[in-house]
């Protein structure tokens, strides 16, 4: 029997279909409600382009936040503005650094559930860099280059580490749209941890070269999140949008009244 709070999906095995559901997104029951998607560093709102139509086809209203990536406070403000426009309970989804954003913004009264994808999940006031330093250093870290206070990943690091597993032509498009981050972005600290009071799901990406899978598992366990795993790189929603859409709609069905 799979523990109520933890289930593991390994797509290389036959158990994966049962855990996240194989096949098309249409295999998942339709749902009504709102979903707000929050991208991380080195990306913009267009990175969700494959997931958005799947969620819309399931009957959900979807908003993709455009984070300025100038500070944690600025990104939280952008996310809260998107939440203010929702008309009811909303599932808030964060990828990578976007996990810090939803951890802070998730205390918004309309947020019913949180979904973390290979994401940061800091505690209140936590030095997340210090926490991450206790786990293996991912290869992508060596590819960050700053100039005039802003930076991003080199093309080599982006293609090989951040977007590993994404077809090269597609990865190069994502690289061209790479969001430039403020040099002080990762120094921001959350003042609240919404995962303490909001039901949460966490997806661990086991072939990740940007965020250590060991760190992902640690924070997921600390959150007491319903946890699943996929053998993808950091951009699971690009290579397996179907699985990510199903994961998100499960969070929608977790809401009271569904």
C-alpha positions as CSV (number, residue, x, y, z in Angstrom):
1,X,0.0,0.0,0.0
2,X,1.3,3.5,-0.9
3,X,1.4,5.9,2.1
4,X,-1.4,8.4,2.1
5,X,1.0,11.4,2.0
6,X,3.6,9.9,-0.4
7,X,3.4,8.2,-3.7
8,X,6.3,7.7,-6.1
9,X,6.0,7.7,-9.9
10,X,8.8,6.3,-12.0
11,X,7.8,6.5,-15.6
12,X,10.4,3.8,-16.5
13,X,8.2,1.3,-14.7
14,X,4.7,0.1,-15.1
15,X,3.6,1.7,-11.9
16,X,3.8,5.2,-13.3
17,X,0.5,5.0,-15.2
18,X,-1.3,4.2,-12.0
19,X,0.3,7.0,-10.1
20,X,0.0,10.0,-12.4
21,X,-2.1,8.5,-15.1
22,X,-0.7,7.6,-18.6
23,X,-2.2,8.7,-21.8
24,X,-3.8,12.0,-22.6
25,X,-4.9,14.7,-20.3
26,X,-8.5,13.9,-21.2
27,X,-8.1,10.7,-19.0
28,X,-8.4,13.0,-16.0
29,X,-11.9,14.0,-15.0
30,X,-12.8,17.6,-15.9
31,X,-12.7,20.2,-13.1
32,X,-13.8,23.8,-12.5
33,X,-11.8,26.3,-10.7
34,X,-8.7,28.6,-11.0
35,X,-5.0,27.9,-11.3
36,X,-2.2,30.4,-11.1
37,X,1.2,29.4,-12.4
38,X,4.4,31.0,-11.1
39,X,7.6,30.5,-13.0
40,X,11.1,30.5,-11.5
41,X,14.4,32.0,-12.4
42,X,15.8,31.9,-15.9
43,X,12.3,31.7,-17.3
44,X,9.1,33.7,-18.0
45,X,5.4,33.1,-18.1
46,X,5.6,31.5,-21.5
47,X,7.4,28.5,-20.1
48,X,4.0,27.0,-19.2
49,X,2.8,27.1,-22.8
50,X,2.3,23.3,-23.0
51,X,0.5,23.0,-19.7
52,X,-1.9,25.9,-20.1
53,X,-4.0,24.4,-22.9
54,X,-4.3,21.1,-21.2
55,X,-5.6,22.7,-18.0
56,X,-8.0,24.9,-20.1
57,X,-9.3,21.8,-21.9
58,X,-10.0,20.3,-18.5
59,X,-12.3,23.3,-17.8
60,X,-9.9,25.3,-15.6
61,X,-9.3,29.1,-15.7
62,X,-5.5,29.6,-15.9
63,X,-3.3,32.6,-15.2
64,X,0.5,32.6,-15.8
65,X,2.3,35.2,-13.7
66,X,5.1,37.3,-15.3
67,X,7.6,37.7,-12.5
68,X,10.0,40.7,-12.9
69,X,12.7,38.6,-11.1
70,X,14.0,41.8,-9.5
71,X,13.3,40.8,-5.9
72,X,11.3,38.3,-3.9
73,X,9.0,41.1,-2.8
74,X,8.4,42.2,-6.4
75,X,7.6,38.7,-7.5
76,X,5.3,38.1,-4.6
77,X,3.5,41.4,-5.4
78,X,3.1,40.3,-9.1
79,X,1.7,37.0,-7.9
80,X,-0.7,38.6,-5.5
81,X,-2.0,40.9,-8.2
82,X,-2.8,37.8,-10.3
83,X,-4.5,36.2,-7.3
84,X,-6.6,39.3,-6.7
85,X,-8.1,38.9,-10.2
86,X,-9.4,35.4,-9.4
87,X,-13.1,34.8,-8.7
88,X,-12.8,32.0,-6.2
89,X,-10.6,29.3,-4.7
90,X,-7.3,29.0,-6.5
91,X,-4.6,26.4,-6.8
92,X,-1.2,28.2,-6.7
93,X,1.6,26.4,-8.6
94,X,5.3,27.3,-8.3
95,X,8.3,26.0,-10.2
96,X,11.9,26.2,-8.8
97,X,12.5,29.6,-7.3
98,X,8.8,30.2,-7.8
99,X,8.3,27.9,-4.8
100,X,9.7,30.7,-2.6
101,X,7.2,33.1,-4.2
102,X,4.2,30.9,-3.6
103,X,5.4,30.1,-0.1
104,X,5.0,33.8,0.7
105,X,2.1,34.7,-1.6
106,X,0.2,31.5,-0.7
107,X,-1.3,33.1,2.4
108,X,-3.6,35.0,0.1
109,X,-7.2,34.2,1.1
110,X,-8.2,32.8,-2.3
111,X,-5.4,30.2,-2.3
112,X,-6.8,26.8,-1.4
113,X,-3.9,24.5,-2.3
114,X,-0.2,24.7,-3.3
115,X,1.7,22.7,-5.9
116,X,5.5,22.8,-5.8
117,X,7.4,21.6,-8.9
118,X,11.1,20.9,-8.2
119,X,10.7,24.0,-6.0
120,X,12.1,25.9,-3.2
121,X,10.0,25.7,-0.1
122,X,11.6,27.8,2.6
123,X,10.5,28.2,6.2
124,X,9.8,31.6,7.6
125,X,13.0,33.8,7.5
126,X,15.1,30.8,6.4
127,X,18.5,31.3,4.7
128,X,17.7,28.9,1.8
129,X,21.2,29.1,0.3
130,X,22.5,27.7,3.6
131,X,20.0,24.9,3.6
132,X,20.8,24.1,0.0
133,X,24.5,24.0,0.8
134,X,23.9,20.9,3.0
135,X,23.0,19.0,-0.2
136,X,24.9,18.1,-3.4
137,X,25.7,21.2,-5.6
138,X,23.8,20.9,-8.9
139,X,25.8,21.4,-12.1
140,X,23.7,24.4,-13.2
141,X,25.1,26.5,-10.4
142,X,28.4,26.8,-12.2
143,X,26.8,28.4,-15.2
144,X,25.3,31.5,-13.6
145,X,26.9,34.7,-14.9
146,X,26.1,38.3,-13.7
147,X,26.7,41.6,-15.4
148,X,25.6,45.0,-14.2
149,X,23.5,43.5,-11.3
150,X,21.6,41.0,-13.4
151,X,22.4,37.6,-14.7
152,X,21.4,34.3,-16.1
153,X,22.7,30.9,-17.3
154,X,25.2,30.5,-20.0
155,X,23.9,28.7,-23.1
156,X,25.8,25.6,-22.2
157,X,24.5,25.5,-18.7
158,X,21.0,26.3,-19.8
159,X,20.8,23.5,-22.5
160,X,22.8,20.9,-20.6
161,X,21.7,21.4,-17.0
162,X,18.6,23.6,-16.7
163,X,16.8,22.1,-19.8
164,X,18.3,18.7,-19.8
165,X,16.0,16.3,-21.5
166,X,14.3,19.0,-23.6
167,X,14.9,18.7,-27.3
168,X,17.7,21.1,-28.3
169,X,15.7,23.2,-30.7
170,X,13.0,23.7,-28.1
171,X,15.6,24.4,-25.4
172,X,17.2,27.1,-27.5
173,X,13.9,28.9,-27.7
174,X,13.5,28.8,-24.0
175,X,17.1,30.1,-23.7
176,X,16.2,33.0,-25.9
177,X,13.3,33.9,-23.6
178,X,15.4,33.4,-20.4
179,X,14.4,35.7,-17.6
180,X,17.3,37.7,-16.3
181,X,17.5,37.7,-12.5
182,X,18.7,40.4,-10.1
183,X,22.0,39.4,-8.5
184,X,20.3,39.7,-5.1
185,X,17.2,37.7,-6.0
186,X,18.0,34.6,-4.1
187,X,18.9,36.5,-0.9
188,X,15.2,37.3,-0.3
189,X,13.6,35.6,2.7
190,X,10.0,34.7,3.2
191,X,8.1,36.1,6.2
192,X,5.4,33.3,6.1
193,X,5.3,29.7,5.0
194,X,1.9,29.1,3.5
195,X,2.6,25.4,3.2
196,X,2.1,25.2,7.0
197,X,-1.6,25.9,6.6
198,X,-2.5,25.1,3.0
199,X,-2.6,21.6,1.6
200,X,0.4,21.0,-0.6
201,X,1.7,18.7,-3.3
202,X,5.4,18.4,-4.3
203,X,6.9,16.9,-7.5
204,X,10.5,15.7,-7.2
205,X,12.4,15.5,-10.5
206,X,14.9,12.8,-10.1
207,X,17.2,13.7,-13.1
208,X,17.4,17.3,-12.0
209,X,20.7,19.2,-12.7
210,X,19.4,22.5,-11.3
211,X,17.9,21.6,-7.9
212,X,19.3,18.6,-6.0
213,X,16.7,15.8,-5.8
214,X,17.9,15.2,-2.3
215,X,17.0,18.8,-1.3
216,X,13.7,18.4,-3.1
217,X,12.9,15.3,-1.0
218,X,13.9,17.0,2.2
219,X,11.7,20.0,1.8
220,X,8.8,17.9,0.6
221,X,9.0,15.7,3.7
222,X,9.4,18.8,5.9
223,X,6.2,20.2,4.4
224,X,4.3,16.9,4.9
225,X,3.4,17.4,1.2
226,X,1.8,14.7,-0.9
227,X,4.9,13.8,-2.9
228,X,5.4,12.3,-6.3
229,X,8.5,11.8,-8.5
230,X,9.2,11.9,-12.2
231,X,12.5,10.9,-13.9
232,X,12.9,14.2,-15.8
233,X,15.2,17.1,-15.6
234,X,14.2,20.5,-14.0
235,X,11.7,21.4,-16.7
236,X,9.2,18.6,-16.1
237,X,6.3,20.7,-17.4
238,X,8.0,21.0,-20.8
239,X,8.9,17.4,-21.3
240,X,5.8,15.9,-19.5
241,X,3.1,18.5,-19.6
242,X,0.4,15.8,-19.5
243,X,1.7,14.5,-16.2
244,X,2.0,18.0,-14.7
245,X,-1.5,18.9,-15.8
246,X,-2.9,15.8,-14.1
247,X,-0.9,16.6,-10.9
248,X,-2.4,20.1,-10.9
249,X,-5.9,19.0,-11.5
250,X,-5.6,16.5,-8.6
251,X,-4.8,19.5,-6.4
252,X,-8.0,21.2,-7.7
253,X,-10.0,18.1,-6.8
254,X,-8.4,18.2,-3.3
255,X,-10.3,21.4,-2.7
256,X,-13.4,21.2,-0.5
257,X,-16.5,20.8,-2.6
258,X,-14.8,18.8,-5.4
